[in-house]
Amino acid sequence: MREQGRGEIAARFLAALALLAIDTAHRRWIADPDGRSYGEHAHEIPDELVVQASELPGAQARKG
């Protein structure tokens, strides 16, 4: 991200999101009683992050 000129904060933010997504998918995969694959869990995480971020207080006010 830094090499693309997006700045330090954007690079660190996206790295933190990536680690969150990997960790969440791994935890869900290990705990899954149905035996779904890691990939199935990992595929769901980005959409879930977007939904939950849009529900944060003040998120709607900033969209407009």
All heavy atoms as a GROMACS GRO file, in nm:
protein
  492
    1MET      N    1   0.083  -0.118   0.000
    1MET     CA    2   0.000   0.000   0.000
    1MET      C    3   0.087   0.125   0.000
    1MET      O    4   0.055   0.221  -0.069
    1MET     CB    5  -0.092   0.002   0.122
    1MET     CG    6  -0.189  -0.110   0.137
    1MET     SD    7  -0.330  -0.134   0.026
    1MET     CE    8  -0.354  -0.001  -0.072
    2ARG      N    9   0.194   0.121   0.078
    2ARG     CA   10   0.282   0.238   0.081
    2ARG      C   11   0.343   0.262  -0.056
    2ARG      O   12   0.356   0.376  -0.098
    2ARG     CB   13   0.392   0.218   0.185
    2ARG     CG   14   0.345   0.241   0.325
    2ARG     CD   15   0.458   0.225   0.422
    2ARG     NE   16   0.415   0.124   0.516
    2ARG     CZ   17   0.492   0.045   0.584
    2ARG    NH1   18   0.621   0.052   0.571
    2ARG    NH2   19   0.444  -0.043   0.667
    3GLU      N   20   0.380   0.154  -0.124
    3GLU     CA   21   0.440   0.168  -0.256
    3GLU      C   22   0.341   0.226  -0.357
    3GLU      O   23   0.381   0.284  -0.457
    3GLU     CB   24   0.491   0.032  -0.305
    3GLU     CG   25   0.610  -0.017  -0.226
    3GLU     CD   26   0.651  -0.158  -0.263
    3GLU    OE1   27   0.592  -0.216  -0.357
    3GLU    OE2   28   0.741  -0.211  -0.197
    4GLN      N   29   0.213   0.211  -0.331
    4GLN     CA   30   0.110   0.267  -0.418
    4GLN      C   31   0.074   0.410  -0.379
    4GLN      O   32  -0.016   0.470  -0.436
    4GLN     CB   33  -0.016   0.181  -0.415
    4GLN     CG   34   0.004   0.043  -0.471
    4GLN     CD   35  -0.121  -0.043  -0.456
    4GLN    OE1   36  -0.223   0.000  -0.403
    4GLN    NE2   37  -0.112  -0.167  -0.502
    5GLY      N   38   0.143   0.462  -0.278
    5GLY     CA   39   0.120   0.599  -0.236
    5GLY      C   40  -0.002   0.620  -0.148
    5GLY      O   41  -0.053   0.730  -0.136
    6ARG      N   42  -0.049   0.514  -0.086
    6ARG     CA   43  -0.169   0.527  -0.003
    6ARG      C   44  -0.140   0.567   0.140
    6ARG      O   45  -0.230   0.596   0.215
    6ARG     CB   46  -0.248   0.397  -0.006
    6ARG     CG   47  -0.294   0.364  -0.145
    6ARG     CD   48  -0.392   0.251  -0.143
    6ARG     NE   49  -0.417   0.207  -0.278
    6ARG     CZ   50  -0.529   0.233  -0.344
    6ARG    NH1   51  -0.624   0.303  -0.288
    6ARG    NH2   52  -0.544   0.190  -0.466
    7GLY      N   53  -0.015   0.564   0.181
    7GLY     CA   54   0.021   0.612   0.312
    7GLY      C   55   0.032   0.504   0.418
    7GLY      O   56  -0.017   0.392   0.404
    8GLU      N   57   0.100   0.543   0.524
    8GLU     CA   58   0.128   0.452   0.635
    8GLU      C   59   0.002   0.403   0.705
    8GLU      O   60  -0.011   0.286   0.735
    8GLU     CB   61   0.219   0.525   0.735
    8GLU     CG   62   0.252   0.446   0.859
    8GLU     CD   63   0.355   0.336   0.833
    8GLU    OE1   64   0.422   0.339   0.730
    8GLU    OE2   65   0.364   0.246   0.918
    9ILE      N   66  -0.092   0.492   0.732
    9ILE     CA   67  -0.213   0.453   0.805
    9ILE      C   68  -0.294   0.354   0.725
    9ILE      O   69  -0.340   0.252   0.779
    9ILE     CB   70  -0.296   0.577   0.844
    9ILE    CG1   71  -0.222   0.659   0.948
    9ILE    CG2   72  -0.434   0.536   0.895
    9ILE    CD1   73  -0.287   0.790   0.983
   10ALA      N   74  -0.311   0.377   0.596
   10ALA     CA   75  -0.387   0.284   0.512
   10ALA      C   76  -0.319   0.148   0.508
   10ALA      O   77  -0.386   0.044   0.518
   10ALA     CB   78  -0.402   0.340   0.371
   11ALA      N   79  -0.187   0.146   0.496
   11ALA     CA   80  -0.115   0.019   0.492
   11ALA      C   81  -0.131  -0.059   0.621
   11ALA      O   82  -0.158  -0.180   0.621
   11ALA     CB   83   0.034   0.044   0.464
   12ARG      N   84  -0.117   0.009   0.734
   12ARG     CA   85  -0.130  -0.058   0.864
   12ARG      C   86  -0.273  -0.103   0.888
   12ARG      O   87  -0.297  -0.210   0.943
   12ARG     CB   88  -0.082   0.036   0.974
   12ARG     CG   89   0.070   0.059   0.964
   12ARG     CD   90   0.120   0.156   1.066
   12ARG     NE   91   0.097   0.102   1.200
   12ARG     CZ   92   0.108   0.174   1.310
   12ARG    NH1   93   0.140   0.301   1.303
   12ARG    NH2   94   0.086   0.120   1.427
   13PHE      N   95  -0.369  -0.022   0.848
   13PHE     CA   96  -0.511  -0.056   0.864
   13PHE      C   97  -0.545  -0.183   0.785
   13PHE      O   98  -0.606  -0.275   0.837
   13PHE     CB   99  -0.598   0.061   0.819
   13PHE     CG  100  -0.745   0.033   0.824
   13PHE    CD1  101  -0.812   0.022   0.945
   13PHE    CD2  102  -0.817   0.017   0.707
   13PHE    CE1  103  -0.948  -0.004   0.949
   13PHE    CE2  104  -0.953  -0.009   0.709
   13PHE     CZ  105  -1.019  -0.020   0.832
   14LEU      N  106  -0.504  -0.187   0.659
   14LEU     CA  107  -0.534  -0.304   0.577
   14LEU      C  108  -0.459  -0.428   0.625
   14LEU      O  109  -0.514  -0.539   0.620
   14LEU     CB  110  -0.503  -0.274   0.431
   14LEU     CG  111  -0.596  -0.172   0.368
   14LEU    CD1  112  -0.550  -0.137   0.227
   14LEU    CD2  113  -0.740  -0.222   0.366
   15ALA      N  114  -0.339  -0.412   0.676
   15ALA     CA  115  -0.266  -0.526   0.733
   15ALA      C  116  -0.338  -0.579   0.856
   15ALA      O  117  -0.351  -0.701   0.874
   15ALA     CB  118  -0.123  -0.485   0.769
   16ALA      N  119  -0.389  -0.490   0.940
   16ALA     CA  120  -0.463  -0.532   1.058
   16ALA      C  121  -0.592  -0.604   1.020
   16ALA      O  122  -0.629  -0.705   1.080
   16ALA     CB  123  -0.494  -0.412   1.148
   17LEU      N  124  -0.661  -0.553   0.918
   17LEU     CA  125  -0.783  -0.620   0.870
   17LEU      C  126  -0.752  -0.760   0.816
   17LEU      O  127  -0.827  -0.854   0.838
   17LEU     CB  128  -0.853  -0.537   0.764
   17LEU     CG  129  -0.935  -0.419   0.812
   17LEU    CD1  130  -0.994  -0.344   0.693
   17LEU    CD2  131  -1.044  -0.463   0.907
   18ALA      N  132  -0.642  -0.770   0.743
   18ALA     CA  133  -0.602  -0.900   0.689
   18ALA      C  134  -0.574  -1.000   0.801
   18ALA      O  135  -0.619  -1.115   0.796
   18ALA     CB  136  -0.480  -0.886   0.599
   19LEU      N  137  -0.504  -0.955   0.904
   19LEU     CA  138  -0.476  -1.044   1.017
   19LEU      C  139  -0.604  -1.083   1.090
   19LEU      O  140  -0.621  -1.198   1.132
   19LEU     CB  141  -0.378  -0.978   1.114
   19LEU     CG  142  -0.235  -0.966   1.063
   19LEU    CD1  143  -0.151  -0.885   1.161
   19LEU    CD2  144  -0.174  -1.103   1.041
   20LEU      N  145  -0.695  -0.989   1.106
   20LEU     CA  146  -0.823  -1.018   1.168
   20LEU      C  147  -0.900  -1.122   1.088
   20LEU      O  148  -0.956  -1.217   1.143
   20LEU     CB  149  -0.906  -0.890   1.182
   20LEU     CG  150  -1.050  -0.907   1.230
   20LEU    CD1  151  -1.053  -0.962   1.372
   20LEU    CD2  152  -1.124  -0.775   1.221
   21ALA      N  153  -0.902  -1.106   0.957
   21ALA     CA  154  -0.974  -1.199   0.870
   21ALA      C  155  -0.913  -1.339   0.876
   21ALA      O  156  -0.985  -1.439   0.889
   21ALA     CB  157  -0.973  -1.148   0.726
   22ILE      N  158  -0.780  -1.348   0.871
   22ILE     CA  159  -0.713  -1.477   0.877
   22ILE      C  160  -0.739  -1.545   1.010
   22ILE      O  161  -0.773  -1.664   1.015
   22ILE     CB  162  -0.562  -1.460   0.852
   22ILE    CG1  163  -0.537  -1.420   0.707
   22ILE    CG2  164  -0.484  -1.586   0.888
   22ILE    CD1  165  -0.396  -1.368   0.681
   23ASP      N  166  -0.725  -1.471   1.119
   23ASP     CA  167  -0.747  -1.527   1.252
   23ASP      C  168  -0.891  -1.572   1.271
   23ASP      O  169  -0.917  -1.681   1.324
   23ASP     CB  170  -0.709  -1.424   1.359
   23ASP     CG  171  -0.728  -1.477   1.499
   23ASP    OD1  172  -0.659  -1.575   1.536
   23ASP    OD2  173  -0.814  -1.423   1.571
   24THR      N  174  -0.986  -1.490   1.228
   24THR     CA  175  -1.128  -1.525   1.243
   24THR      C  176  -1.163  -1.649   1.162
   24THR      O  177  -1.230  -1.740   1.213
   24THR     CB  178  -1.217  -1.407   1.200
   24THR    OG1  179  -1.182  -1.293   1.279
   24THR    CG2  180  -1.364  -1.439   1.219
   25ALA      N  181  -1.116  -1.655   1.039
   25ALA     CA  182  -1.144  -1.773   0.956
   25ALA      C  183  -1.083  -1.898   1.017
   25ALA      O  184  -1.146  -2.004   1.021
   25ALA     CB  185  -1.089  -1.751   0.815
   26HIS      N  186  -0.961  -1.886   1.069
   26HIS     CA  187  -0.895  -2.001   1.131
   26HIS      C  188  -0.971  -2.049   1.254
   26HIS      O  189  -0.995  -2.169   1.270
   26HIS     CB  190  -0.751  -1.965   1.168
   26HIS     CG  191  -0.675  -2.079   1.225
   26HIS    ND1  192  -0.656  -2.095   1.360
   26HIS    CD2  193  -0.616  -2.185   1.165
   26HIS    CE1  194  -0.588  -2.205   1.381
   26HIS    NE2  195  -0.562  -2.262   1.265
   27ARG      N  196  -1.011  -1.958   1.340
   27ARG     CA  197  -1.085  -1.995   1.461
   27ARG      C  198  -1.218  -2.062   1.426
   27ARG      O  199  -1.258  -2.160   1.489
   27ARG     CB  200  -1.109  -1.873   1.549
   27ARG     CG  201  -0.983  -1.822   1.615
   27ARG     CD  202  -1.010  -1.689   1.688
   27ARG     NE  203  -0.888  -1.634   1.741
   27ARG     CZ  204  -0.845  -1.656   1.865
   27ARG    NH1  205  -0.912  -1.732   1.947
   27ARG    NH2  206  -0.732  -1.602   1.906
   28ARG      N  207  -1.287  -2.008   1.328
   28ARG     CA  208  -1.416  -2.066   1.288
   28ARG      C  209  -1.397  -2.203   1.225
   28ARG      O  210  -1.477  -2.293   1.246
   28ARG     CB  211  -1.489  -1.972   1.193
   28ARG     CG  212  -1.537  -1.848   1.264
   28ARG     CD  213  -1.608  -1.757   1.168
   28ARG     NE  214  -1.654  -1.636   1.236
   28ARG     CZ  215  -1.718  -1.538   1.176
   28ARG    NH1  216  -1.745  -1.546   1.047
   28ARG    NH2  217  -1.755  -1.433   1.245
   29TRP      N  218  -1.292  -2.218   1.145
   29TRP     CA  219  -1.264  -2.346   1.080
   29TRP      C  220  -1.234  -2.455   1.183
   29TRP      O  221  -1.288  -2.564   1.176
   29TRP     CB  222  -1.147  -2.327   0.984
   29TRP     CG  223  -1.094  -2.451   0.922
   29TRP    CD1  224  -1.164  -2.543   0.849
   29TRP    CD2  225  -0.959  -2.497   0.923
   29TRP    NE1  226  -1.081  -2.642   0.806
   29TRP    CE2  227  -0.954  -2.616   0.850
   29TRP    CE3  228  -0.842  -2.447   0.979
   29TRP    CZ2  229  -0.835  -2.687   0.831
   29TRP    CZ3  230  -0.724  -2.516   0.959
   29TRP    CH2  231  -0.723  -2.635   0.887
   30ILE      N  232  -1.150  -2.422   1.281
   30ILE     CA  233  -1.114  -2.518   1.386
   30ILE      C  234  -1.237  -2.559   1.468
   30ILE      O  235  -1.252  -2.675   1.506
   30ILE     CB  236  -1.005  -2.460   1.478
   30ILE    CG1  237  -0.876  -2.437   1.399
   30ILE    CG2  238  -0.981  -2.545   1.601
   30ILE    CD1  239  -0.814  -2.562   1.341
   31ALA      N  240  -1.326  -2.464   1.494
   31ALA     CA  241  -1.442  -2.489   1.580
   31ALA      C  242  -1.564  -2.540   1.503
   31ALA      O  243  -1.665  -2.573   1.566
   31ALA     CB  244  -1.479  -2.361   1.654
   32ASP      N  245  -1.557  -2.550   1.372
   32ASP     CA  246  -1.673  -2.585   1.291
   32ASP      C  247  -1.712  -2.732   1.307
   32ASP      O  248  -1.640  -2.821   1.266
   32ASP     CB  249  -1.644  -2.556   1.144
   32ASP     CG  250  -1.766  -2.571   1.055
   32ASP    OD1  251  -1.868  -2.628   1.099
   32ASP    OD2  252  -1.759  -2.524   0.941
   33PRO      N  253  -1.829  -2.757   1.365
   33PRO     CA  254  -1.873  -2.897   1.382
   33PRO      C  255  -1.915  -2.962   1.251
   33PRO      O  256  -1.924  -3.085   1.242
   33PRO     CB  257  -1.992  -2.884   1.478
   33PRO     CG  258  -2.046  -2.747   1.454
   33PRO     CD  259  -1.926  -2.663   1.419
   34ASP      N  260  -1.940  -2.882   1.147
   34ASP     CA  261  -1.984  -2.935   1.018
   34ASP      C  262  -1.868  -2.969   0.925
   34ASP      O  263  -1.890  -3.023   0.817
   34ASP     CB  264  -2.078  -2.836   0.948
   34ASP     CG  265  -2.204  -2.812   1.029
   34ASP    OD1  266  -2.254  -2.907   1.093
   34ASP    OD2  267  -2.252  -2.697   1.030
   35GLY      N  268  -1.746  -2.935   0.964
   35GLY     CA  269  -1.629  -2.968   0.885
   35GLY      C  270  -1.612  -2.888   0.757
   35GLY      O  271  -1.548  -2.933   0.663
   36ARG      N  272  -1.669  -2.767   0.753
   36ARG     CA  273  -1.650  -2.682   0.635
   36ARG      C  274  -1.502  -2.646   0.622
   36ARG      O  275  -1.429  -2.641   0.719
   36ARG     CB  276  -1.734  -2.556   0.649
   36ARG     CG  277  -1.884  -2.586   0.643
   36ARG     CD  278  -1.970  -2.464   0.672
   36ARG     NE  279  -1.927  -2.350   0.595
   36ARG     CZ  280  -1.930  -2.225   0.642
   36ARG    NH1  281  -1.973  -2.199   0.763
   36ARG    NH2  282  -1.890  -2.125   0.567
   37SER      N  283  -1.459  -2.619   0.501
   37SER     CA  284  -1.318  -2.591   0.476
   37SER      C  285  -1.278  -2.452   0.526
   37SER      O  286  -1.363  -2.364   0.544
   37SER     CB  287  -1.288  -2.600   0.326
   37SER     OG  288  -1.345  -2.490   0.258
   38TYR      N  289  -1.146  -2.436   0.543
   38TYR     CA  290  -1.094  -2.305   0.580
   38TYR      C  291  -1.132  -2.202   0.474
   38TYR      O  292  -1.172  -2.090   0.506
   38TYR     CB  293  -0.941  -2.312   0.595
   38TYR     CG  294  -0.879  -2.178   0.618
   38TYR    CD1  295  -0.873  -2.122   0.745
   38TYR    CD2  296  -0.827  -2.105   0.512
   38TYR    CE1  297  -0.818  -1.997   0.766
   38TYR    CE2  298  -0.771  -1.980   0.531
   38TYR     CZ  299  -0.766  -1.927   0.658
   38TYR     OH  300  -0.712  -1.803   0.678
   39GLY      N  301  -1.122  -2.241   0.349
   39GLY     CA  302  -1.156  -2.150   0.240
   39GLY      C  303  -1.299  -2.101   0.244
   39GLY      O  304  -1.326  -1.985   0.214
   40GLU      N  305  -1.391  -2.189   0.282
   40GLU     CA  306  -1.531  -2.147   0.293
   40GLU      C  307  -1.546  -2.041   0.400
   40GLU      O  308  -1.617  -1.941   0.381
   40GLU     CB  309  -1.619  -2.267   0.324
   40GLU     CG  310  -1.634  -2.363   0.209
   40GLU     CD  311  -1.714  -2.486   0.247
   40GLU    OE1  312  -1.657  -2.574   0.316
   40GLU    OE2  313  -1.832  -2.492   0.210
   41HIS      N  314  -1.480  -2.062   0.513
   41HIS     CA  315  -1.487  -1.963   0.620
   41HIS      C  316  -1.419  -1.832   0.578
   41HIS      O  317  -1.472  -1.724   0.600
   41HIS     CB  318  -1.423  -2.017   0.748
   41HIS     CG  319  -1.504  -2.123   0.814
   41HIS    ND1  320  -1.618  -2.095   0.887
   41HIS    CD2  321  -1.491  -2.258   0.816
   41HIS    CE1  322  -1.670  -2.208   0.932
   41HIS    NE2  323  -1.596  -2.308   0.890
   42ALA      N  324  -1.301  -1.844   0.515
   42ALA     CA  325  -1.226  -1.725   0.475
   42ALA      C  326  -1.304  -1.643   0.372
   42ALA      O  327  -1.297  -1.519   0.373
   42ALA     CB  328  -1.091  -1.766   0.418
   43HIS      N  329  -1.379  -1.709   0.288
   43HIS     CA  330  -1.456  -1.640   0.185
   43HIS      C  331  -1.566  -1.550   0.244
   43HIS      O  332  -1.601  -1.448   0.186
   43HIS     CB  333  -1.517  -1.743   0.090
   43HIS     CG  334  -1.591  -1.684  -0.025
   43HIS    ND1  335  -1.526  -1.625  -0.131
   43HIS    CD2  336  -1.724  -1.671  -0.050
   43HIS    CE1  337  -1.617  -1.580  -0.216
   43HIS    NE2  338  -1.737  -1.607  -0.169
   44GLU      N  339  -1.618  -1.588   0.359
   44GLU     CA  340  -1.728  -1.513   0.422
   44GLU      C  341  -1.682  -1.387   0.495
   44GLU      O  342  -1.760  -1.294   0.513
   44GLU     CB  343  -1.800  -1.602   0.523
   44GLU     CG  344  -1.866  -1.723   0.462
   44GLU     CD  345  -1.915  -1.823   0.565
   44GLU    OE1  346  -1.885  -1.807   0.685
   44GLU    OE2  347  -1.983  -1.917   0.524
   45ILE      N  348  -1.558  -1.385   0.538
   45ILE     CA  349  -1.511  -1.280   0.628
   45ILE      C  350  -1.515  -1.140   0.568
   45ILE      O  351  -1.564  -1.046   0.633
   45ILE     CB  352  -1.369  -1.313   0.682
   45ILE    CG1  353  -1.367  -1.448   0.753
   45ILE    CG2  354  -1.318  -1.202   0.772
   45ILE    CD1  355  -1.459  -1.461   0.872
   46PRO      N  356  -1.466  -1.116   0.445
   46PRO     CA  357  -1.468  -0.977   0.394
   46PRO      C  358  -1.607  -0.915   0.392
   46PRO      O  359  -1.624  -0.799   0.432
   46PRO     CB  360  -1.410  -0.991   0.253
   46PRO     CG  361  -1.323  -1.112   0.260
   46PRO     CD  362  -1.397  -1.206   0.353
   47ASP      N  363  -1.707  -0.991   0.346
   47ASP     CA  364  -1.844  -0.937   0.344
   47ASP      C  365  -1.892  -0.906   0.485
   47ASP      O  366  -1.958  -0.805   0.508
   47ASP     CB  367  -1.939  -1.034   0.276
   47ASP     CG  368  -1.917  -1.044   0.126
   47ASP    OD1  369  -1.859  -0.950   0.068
   47ASP    OD2  370  -1.957  -1.146   0.068
   48GLU      N  371  -1.859  -0.993   0.578
   48GLU     CA  372  -1.900  -0.972   0.717
   48GLU      C  373  -1.834  -0.846   0.775
   48GLU      O  374  -1.898  -0.769   0.847
   48GLU     CB  375  -1.864  -1.095   0.801
   48GLU     CG  376  -1.922  -1.091   0.939
   48GLU     CD  377  -1.898  -1.220   1.014
   48GLU    OE1  378  -1.887  -1.328   0.953
   48GLU    OE2  379  -1.892  -1.212   1.139
   49LEU      N  380  -1.708  -0.825   0.742
   49LEU     CA  381  -1.639  -0.704   0.789
   49LEU      C  382  -1.707  -0.578   0.736
   49LEU      O  383  -1.725  -0.480   0.809
   49LEU     CB  384  -1.493  -0.705   0.746
   49LEU     CG  385  -1.400  -0.798   0.822
   49LEU    CD1  386  -1.264  -0.806   0.753
   49LEU    CD2  387  -1.385  -0.753   0.966
   50VAL      N  388  -1.744  -0.579   0.609
   50VAL     CA  389  -1.810  -0.463   0.548
   50VAL      C  390  -1.944  -0.436   0.616
   50VAL      O  391  -1.977  -0.322   0.651
   50VAL     CB  392  -1.828  -0.483   0.396
   50VAL    CG1  393  -1.919  -0.376   0.337
   50VAL    CG2  394  -1.693  -0.483   0.327
   51VAL      N  395  -2.023  -0.541   0.637
   51VAL     CA  396  -2.154  -0.526   0.701
   51VAL      C  397  -2.138  -0.470   0.841
   51VAL      O  398  -2.206  -0.374   0.880
   51VAL     CB  399  -2.231  -0.659   0.702
   51VAL    CG1  400  -2.352  -0.652   0.793
   51VAL    CG2  401  -2.271  -0.699   0.562
   52GLN      N  402  -2.047  -0.530   0.918
   52GLN     CA  403  -2.032  -0.484   1.056
   52GLN      C  404  -1.976  -0.342   1.063
   52GLN      O  405  -2.015  -0.264   1.148
   52GLN     CB  406  -1.946  -0.583   1.134
   52GLN     CG  407  -2.020  -0.712   1.159
   52GLN     CD  408  -1.952  -0.803   1.256
   52GLN    OE1  409  -1.870  -0.761   1.337
   52GLN    NE2  410  -1.987  -0.931   1.251
   53ALA      N  411  -1.886  -0.307   0.972
   53ALA     CA  412  -1.833  -0.170   0.971
   53ALA      C  413  -1.942  -0.069   0.938
   53ALA      O  414  -1.946   0.040   0.993
   53ALA     CB  415  -1.718  -0.159   0.872
   54SER      N  416  -2.033  -0.108   0.848
   54SER     CA  417  -2.141  -0.016   0.810
   54SER      C  418  -2.241   0.004   0.924
   54SER      O  419  -2.317   0.100   0.921
   54SER     CB  420  -2.213  -0.065   0.686
   54SER     OG  421  -2.290  -0.181   0.713
   55GLU      N  422  -2.240  -0.086   1.021
   55GLU     CA  423  -2.332  -0.076   1.134
   55GLU      C  424  -2.271  -0.004   1.255
   55GLU      O  425  -2.338   0.012   1.356
   55GLU     CB  426  -2.379  -0.216   1.175
   55GLU     CG  427  -2.462  -0.283   1.068
   55GLU     CD  428  -2.495  -0.429   1.097
   55GLU    OE1  429  -2.442  -0.485   1.195
   55GLU    OE2  430  -2.573  -0.488   1.020
   56LEU      N  431  -2.147   0.039   1.244
   56LEU     CA  432  -2.084   0.110   1.354
   56LEU      C  433  -2.151   0.246   1.374
   56LEU      O  434  -2.198   0.307   1.277
   56LEU     CB  435  -1.935   0.130   1.326
   56LEU     CG  436  -1.849   0.004   1.331
   56LEU    CD1  437  -1.708   0.037   1.281
   56LEU    CD2  438  -1.845  -0.054   1.470
   57PRO      N  439  -2.154   0.294   1.498
   57PRO     CA  440  -2.214   0.426   1.521
   57PRO      C  441  -2.149   0.533   1.435
   57PRO      O  442  -2.027   0.540   1.423
   57PRO     CB  443  -2.185   0.451   1.670
   57PRO     CG  444  -2.166   0.316   1.728
   57PRO     CD  445  -2.105   0.232   1.619
   58GLY      N  446  -2.229   0.613   1.372
   58GLY     CA  447  -2.180   0.721   1.289
   58GLY      C  448  -2.148   0.683   1.146
   58GLY      O  449  -2.123   0.769   1.064
   59ALA      N  450  -2.147   0.554   1.114
   59ALA     CA  451  -2.113   0.511   0.978
   59ALA      C  452  -2.213   0.564   0.876
   59ALA      O  453  -2.174   0.607   0.768
   59ALA     CB  454  -2.104   0.359   0.970
   60GLN      N  455  -2.339   0.566   0.908
   60GLN     CA  456  -2.442   0.614   0.815
   60GLN      C  457  -2.427   0.764   0.791
   60GLN      O  458  -2.442   0.810   0.679
   60GLN     CB  459  -2.582   0.583   0.869
   60GLN     CG  460  -2.610   0.434   0.883
   60GLN     CD  461  -2.602   0.360   0.752
   60GLN    OE1  462  -2.646   0.409   0.649
   60GLN    NE2  463  -2.542   0.242   0.754
   61ALA      N  464  -2.393   0.839   0.894
   61ALA     CA  465  -2.380   0.984   0.880
   61ALA      C  466  -2.264   1.020   0.788
   61ALA      O  467  -2.271   1.116   0.714
   61ALA     CB  468  -2.359   1.047   1.018
   62ARG      N  469  -2.158   0.941   0.787
   62ARG     CA  470  -2.042   0.971   0.705
   62ARG      C  471  -2.063   0.933   0.559
   62ARG      O  472  -1.996   0.982   0.471
   62ARG     CB  473  -1.920   0.898   0.759
   62ARG     CG  474  -1.864   0.965   0.883
   62ARG     CD  475  -1.741   0.894   0.927
   62ARG     NE  476  -1.782   0.774   0.998
   62ARG     CZ  477  -1.764   0.751   1.128
   62ARG    NH1  478  -1.699   0.832   1.197
   62ARG    NH2  479  -1.806   0.645   1.186
   63LYS      N  480  -2.159   0.842   0.533
   63LYS     CA  481  -2.183   0.800   0.395
   63LYS      C  482  -2.240   0.912   0.310
   63LYS      O  483  -2.209   0.923   0.194
   63LYS     CB  484  -2.280   0.680   0.391
   63LYS     CG  485  -2.217   0.552   0.432
   63LYS     CD  486  -2.319   0.441   0.418
   63LYS     CE  487  -2.263   0.308   0.461
   63LYS     NZ  488  -2.361   0.202   0.448
   64GLY      N  489  -2.330   0.990   0.369
   64GLY     CA  490  -2.401   1.093   0.295
   64GLY      C  491  -2.317   1.208   0.265
   64GLY      O  492  -2.298   1.269   0.172
   0.00000   0.00000   0.00000
